[in-house]
């Protein structure tokens, strides 16, 4: 059968790549065309557009790139029509994907959504578009099934979180080899910096993260370079001898780290699953933040706190993200009771996410449903 998959960011590329592998296991004749990244291409999908051409952070950035976005939408529709897939599979990236889904339903294509848009966080009105245009929804967070089925009377499939698959699939790892490979000091502990995957957010986040360095001479700071960005982009940030860059090896970095400063997003959950104490950071443009504050109805912004429904990790948002506040919270997780408490909560979090096998469960169900 023929599958068309659309992902629009780094996390979607990761989960999309595992889904592609699973689809090929379930359907030996699978022909897959996709929007995503290098991982999806490596997994066997024919890459149409890379996510680094698609993602825009914040409301102002979206508006300023609106012509490019509509051009991509038009191209996507044309490409789908030419390919004529048996099913279109959307991965998060709701602003783009729900537009395509609406068109696809009118064109009589089958539709599936793997990794739900965060309608429970903001713009709940999108649920109507989902119910109208999505044939099958596969959710990965435990509270999403109840949200869809009890609150909105929309049946969904809970498959567990695909990050568990990605982490379980990793080979045996030696942090000391990692340090040698990247010429890091073998005697100093690592504080990982995960500033995001888009230029705009990295530029906003890194300067604040790096500002704490003078207070920690006994540690070395390592930036997790995003695969979508050139290494030269990070050069202005790595002038200090205490700052290093490791590109495209975020999981290896986390496995080698003592603590982390993390931009809000999927990375907060990844950091927790690797059992690394963290401080969650977020800072956007003033206008984007003011708009977001008025439409987002959640108590927390990090997936860790949302899933646990309490503050497990400290969130420093917008004006609260200062050098002083960041140092204060970092001190708490380098040693002591707060660090121990966070690690205990991480273990509870992992149990809540269900066991591994999300990608295979989703693929098996998709193949079965479209084969009916």
C-alpha positions in Angstrom: 0.0 0.0 0.0 1.0 3.6 -0.4 1.5 5.9 2.6 2.0 9.7 2.7 3.4 11.0 6.0 3.7 14.7 7.0 5.9 15.8 9.9 7.1 19.4 10.4 9.8 19.4 13.1 12.7 17.4 14.6 10.6 15.4 17.0 8.1 14.5 14.3 11.1 13.3 12.1 12.2 11.0 14.9 8.8 9.5 15.5 8.0 9.4 11.8 11.2 7.4 11.1 10.2 4.8 13.7 6.7 4.7 12.2 8.1 4.1 8.7 10.2 1.2 10.0 7.2 -0.3 11.7 5.0 0.2 8.6 7.6 -1.6 6.5 7.6 -4.5 9.0 3.8 -4.7 8.7 3.6 -4.2 5.0 6.5 -5.5 2.9 5.1 -3.7 -0.2 4.8 -0.3 1.6 5.6 2.7 -0.6 6.1 5.8 1.6 6.4 9.4 0.6 7.0 12.0 3.3 7.6 15.5 4.6 10.1 15.3 7.5 13.8 15.0 7.9 16.9 13.0 7.5 15.8 10.3 9.9 12.6 9.6 7.9 14.6 9.5 4.7 17.1 7.1 6.2 14.2 4.9 7.4 13.1 4.4 3.8 10.7 7.3 3.1 11.0 9.3 -0.1 11.6 12.8 1.3 9.6 15.6 -0.4 10.3 18.5 2.0 12.6 18.9 4.9 11.2 20.2 8.1 13.8 23.0 8.3 11.9 24.6 5.4 8.6 24.5 7.2 8.7 25.5 10.9 8.2 29.0 12.2 8.2 29.8 15.9 5.7 32.3 17.3 2.7 34.2 15.9 4.7 37.1 14.4 7.1 34.7 12.6 4.1 32.8 11.1 2.5 36.0 9.8 5.7 37.2 8.3 6.1 33.9 6.4 2.5 33.4 5.4 3.1 33.5 1.6 5.7 30.7 1.9 3.4 28.7 4.1 0.5 28.8 1.6 2.9 28.0 -1.2 3.9 24.8 0.7 0.3 23.9 1.3 -0.5 24.2 -2.4 2.5 22.1 -3.3 1.6 19.5 -0.7 -1.9 19.0 -2.1 -0.6 18.7 -5.6 2.1 16.1 -4.5 -0.5 14.0 -2.6 -2.8 14.0 -5.6 0.0 12.8 -7.9 1.0 10.1 -5.5 -2.6 9.0 -4.7 -1.8 7.3 -1.3 -4.1 4.7 0.4 -3.8 6.8 3.6 -2.3 10.2 4.7 -0.7 10.1 8.1 -0.3 13.4 10.0 2.3 13.8 12.8 1.5 16.7 15.1 2.3 20.0 13.2 -1.3 21.0 13.4 -1.4 24.4 11.7 -0.3 22.8 8.4 -1.6 19.3 8.8 -5.2 20.3 9.7 -5.4 22.4 6.5 -4.3 19.4 4.5 -6.6 17.1 6.3 -9.6 19.3 5.5 -8.7 19.2 1.8 -7.9 15.5 1.9 -11.3 14.6 3.4 -13.1 16.4 0.5 -10.8 14.5 -1.9 -11.9 11.2 -0.3 -8.4 10.3 1.0 -8.2 8.2 4.2 -6.6 10.1 7.0 -4.9 9.1 10.2 -3.3 11.3 12.9 -0.3 9.9 14.9 0.6 12.2 17.8 -2.3 14.5 18.4 -2.1 18.2 18.2 -2.1 19.7 21.7 -5.8 20.8 21.5 -6.0 20.2 25.2 -3.5 23.0 25.7 -4.8 25.8 23.4 -7.3 26.5 20.6 -9.6 23.7 21.7 -11.9 24.6 18.8 -9.6 22.6 16.5 -11.3 19.5 17.9 -14.1 20.1 15.4 -11.7 19.9 12.5 -10.2 16.8 13.8 -13.5 15.0 14.3 -14.6 16.1 10.8 -11.5 15.3 8.9 -9.5 12.6 10.7 -10.6 8.9 10.4 -8.3 7.5 13.1 -6.4 9.3 15.9 -3.5 7.6 17.6 -2.6 9.3 20.9 0.6 8.9 22.9 -0.1 10.6 26.2 -2.2 8.8 28.8 -4.6 11.7 29.5 -5.4 12.3 25.8 -7.6 9.2 25.5 -9.9 10.4 28.3 -9.8 13.9 26.9 -11.0 12.9 23.4 -13.4 10.1 24.4 -15.0 11.5 27.5 -15.0 15.2 26.8 -15.4 15.2 23.1 -17.0 11.8 22.3 -14.3 11.0 19.7 -12.9 7.4 19.9 -9.1 7.3 19.7 -6.3 4.7 20.0 -3.8 5.0 22.9 -0.5 3.4 21.7 2.0 4.6 24.3 4.8 7.1 23.8 7.2 6.5 20.9 10.1 8.0 22.9 10.2 4.8 24.9 10.9 2.9 21.7 13.6 5.3 20.6 15.4 5.1 24.0 15.0 1.3 24.3 16.5 0.8 20.9 19.8 2.5 21.9 22.9 0.3 22.1 25.0 -0.1 25.3 26.6 3.2 26.0 29.8 4.4 27.7 29.8 8.0 28.8 33.6 8.0 29.1 34.0 7.0 25.5 31.6 9.9 24.6 33.8 12.3 26.4 36.9 11.0 24.7 35.3 11.2 21.3 34.3 14.8 21.7 37.5 15.8 23.5 35.7 16.7 26.7 37.3 16.9 30.1 37.0 13.4 31.6 37.1 14.8 35.2 34.3 17.4 35.0 30.6 16.7 35.0 28.5 17.8 32.0 25.6 20.2 32.1 23.7 19.8 28.9 22.1 22.8 27.1 19.2 21.9 24.9 18.1 25.3 23.3 15.8 23.9 20.7 16.0 23.1 17.0 15.0 26.4 15.3 17.3 29.4 14.8 14.8 31.8 16.4 14.4 29.9 19.6 18.1 28.9 19.9 19.1 32.6 19.6 16.7 33.5 22.4 17.5 30.7 24.7 21.3 30.1 24.5 22.4 33.6 25.6 20.5 33.2 28.9 21.6 29.5 29.4 25.2 30.4 28.8 25.0 33.4 31.2 25.2 31.0 34.2 28.6 29.6 33.2 30.9 31.8 35.4 29.2 30.5 38.5 30.1 26.8 37.7 33.9 26.5 37.0 33.9 22.9 38.0 31.4 21.9 35.3 31.6 21.8 31.5 28.6 22.9 29.4 27.7 21.1 26.2 25.3 22.4 23.7 23.1 19.9 21.9 23.4 21.0 18.3 20.2 20.5 16.3 20.6 18.3 13.1 18.7 21.0 11.2 21.2 23.7 11.9 24.8 24.1 10.6 27.5 23.8 13.2 28.9 27.2 12.1 25.6 28.7 13.5 26.8 27.9 17.0 30.3 29.3 16.7 29.5 32.6 18.5 28.3 30.6 21.5 31.3 28.3 21.9 34.1 30.8 22.5 34.5 29.9 26.1 36.6 26.9 27.1 33.8 25.7 29.2 31.4 25.5 26.3 31.4 22.7 23.7 29.1 21.7 20.9 27.9 18.2 20.1 25.8 18.1 17.0 23.2 15.4 16.2 23.9 13.3 19.3 21.4 14.6 21.9 20.6 11.2 23.3 24.3 10.4 23.8 24.8 13.8 25.4 21.9 13.2 27.8 23.2 9.8 28.8 26.5 11.5 29.7 25.1 14.5 31.6 24.7 15.3 35.2 22.0 18.0 34.7 20.4 20.0 31.9 18.8 23.3 30.9 16.1 22.5 28.4 13.9 24.6 26.2 10.2 23.6 26.6 9.1 20.9 24.2 9.5 17.2 23.6 13.1 17.6 24.8 11.8 18.0 28.4 10.3 14.5 28.2 13.4 13.0 26.6 15.6 14.5 29.3 13.3 13.0 32.0 13.3 9.5 30.4 17.2 9.6 30.4 16.9 10.4 34.1 18.7 13.8 33.9 17.5 16.5 36.4 16.5 19.6 34.5 15.4 23.2 34.5 12.8 24.0 31.8 13.2 27.3 30.0 11.1 29.3 27.6 11.3 32.8 26.1 9.6 34.1 23.0 9.1 37.5 21.5 7.0 39.8 23.8 4.0 39.9 21.4 4.0 36.2 20.8 4.2 35.5 24.5 1.3 37.9 25.2 -0.9 36.2 22.7 0.1 32.7 23.8 -0.6 33.6 27.5 -4.2 34.4 26.5 -5.0 31.3 24.6 -3.1 28.6 26.5 -5.1 27.3 29.4 -2.6 24.9 31.0 -1.0 25.2 34.5 2.4 23.9 33.0 4.3 24.1 29.7 6.5 21.1 30.1 5.3 17.6 29.2 6.8 16.2 32.4 4.6 18.4 34.6 1.6 18.0 32.4 1.7 14.2 32.5 2.4 14.1 36.2 -0.2 16.9 36.8 2.2 18.6 39.3 5.4 20.5 39.3 8.2 17.9 39.0 10.6 20.2 37.1 10.9 23.9 37.5 9.7 26.0 34.6 11.2 29.5 34.1 9.1 31.3 31.6 9.6 34.7 29.8 10.5 37.4 32.4 11.2 34.7 35.0 14.0 33.3 32.9 17.0 35.3 34.3 20.6 34.4 35.1 19.9 34.6 38.8 16.8 32.4 38.7 18.4 29.9 36.4 21.4 29.6 38.7 19.2 29.2 41.7 17.2 26.3 40.2 20.3 24.7 38.7 22.0 24.6 42.2 19.0 22.7 43.5 19.3 19.9 41.0 23.1 19.4 41.0 22.9 17.7 44.4 20.7 17.2 47.3 17.0 16.5 48.1 15.5 18.2 45.1 17.7 16.2 42.7 16.7 12.9 44.4 13.0 13.9 44.4 13.1 14.7 40.7 14.7 11.3 39.8 12.1 9.5 41.9 9.3 11.3 40.0 10.9 10.4 36.7 10.5 6.7 37.4 6.8 7.2 38.1 6.5 9.2 34.9 8.0 6.4 32.8 5.4 3.9 34.2 2.6 6.3 33.3 3.6 6.3 29.7 3.0 2.6 29.2 5.4 0.1 27.8 7.4 0.3 24.5 6.0 -0.6 21.1 4.1 2.6 20.2 5.3 2.8 16.7 4.6 -0.9 16.0 1.1 -0.7 17.6 0.2 2.4 15.5 1.6 0.8 12.3 -0.2 -2.5 12.8 -3.5 -0.7 13.4 -3.1 1.6 10.4 -2.3 -1.2 8.1 -5.3 -3.2 9.4 -7.7 -0.3 9.2 -6.9 0.7 5.6 -6.9 -2.9 4.5 -10.5 -3.3 5.5 
